């Protein structure tokens, strides 16, 4: 089939950079294998200002959209923005990245969002990255092997796109449930469900006031004048914790630490990627 694509787009929400690595590897592989006369574009949706412009695509576009899994679902902070996407029959490849627990219904949810916004979903994948709550769970992933698998997935997607009939579209079957399971809720020390959203990071005296955490926060909640203050919600993305140069950001909430410990104990077995083509 003649290549009539004009753009290959990598789009991600990636507070700790793990989803960005996977999406970048996939789109670079697609460009290498199908990218003649195509422009490669990369777009971050991580920061508030990056979610101000609408994303409108054409039928001649390929779009790889990646998000981390939060509580088993697409991050709810993104849902309003994703509802503004315009696919216009562009090729869509949803990607989720999870921290070695489970991606639950996040991938099928993201695929449904893309379909509803007019994309033709021809492939999807669930990848693994270091958990946002931990430096132990899926430590330093995606690693070199994960990146190679992402590139191989990009190759497989390229072959499928080159050989398919654009006028014949069969809905891709992706693992997951409809209706989606509720967002995962941890239990506190008393064994009761609690509002995890209220927990916010603390700042130690190791802070050098470099402001990096301010500029990393995907919801703009860290105060510029006093970085120890959280003025809005905290989505527990791990961006400020893992991005801090002096390890000054931390959580001390006993229920947060309980949940972190449970995750690290229960989900030690290495998870592998799952792809759907």
QUICORBEL-V936038 format. One line per field, one symbol per residue. ss: DSSP state (H for helix, E for strand, C for the rest). burial: # if it has 24 or more other ideal C-beta (glycine too) atoms within 12 Angstrom, else .. A space follows every 10 residues. Layout:
ss->???
burial->???
//
This chain:
ss->CCCCCCEEEE EEECCCCHHH HHHHHHHHHH HHHHCCCCEE EEEECCCHHH HCCCCECCCC EEEEEEEEEE CCEECHHHHH HHCCCECCCC EEEEEEEECC CCCCCHHHHH HHHHHHCCCE EEEEEEEECC CCCCCCCCCC CCCHHHHHHH HHHHHHHHHH HHHCCCCCCC CCCCCCCCCC CCCCCCECCC CCECCHHHCC CEECCCCCCC CHHHHHCCCC CECCCCCCCE CCCCCCCCHH HHHCCCCCEE CCCHHHHHHH HHHHHHCCCC CCCEEEC
burial->....#.#### ########## ########## #.###..#.# ########.. #...#.#.#. ########## #########. ##..#.#.## ########## ########## #####.#### ########## ####..##.. ##...##.## ########.# ##........ .#.#.#...# ..##.#.... .....##.## ###...#... ..##.##### ##....##.# ...####### ####...### #.#.##.### ..##..#... #.#####
//
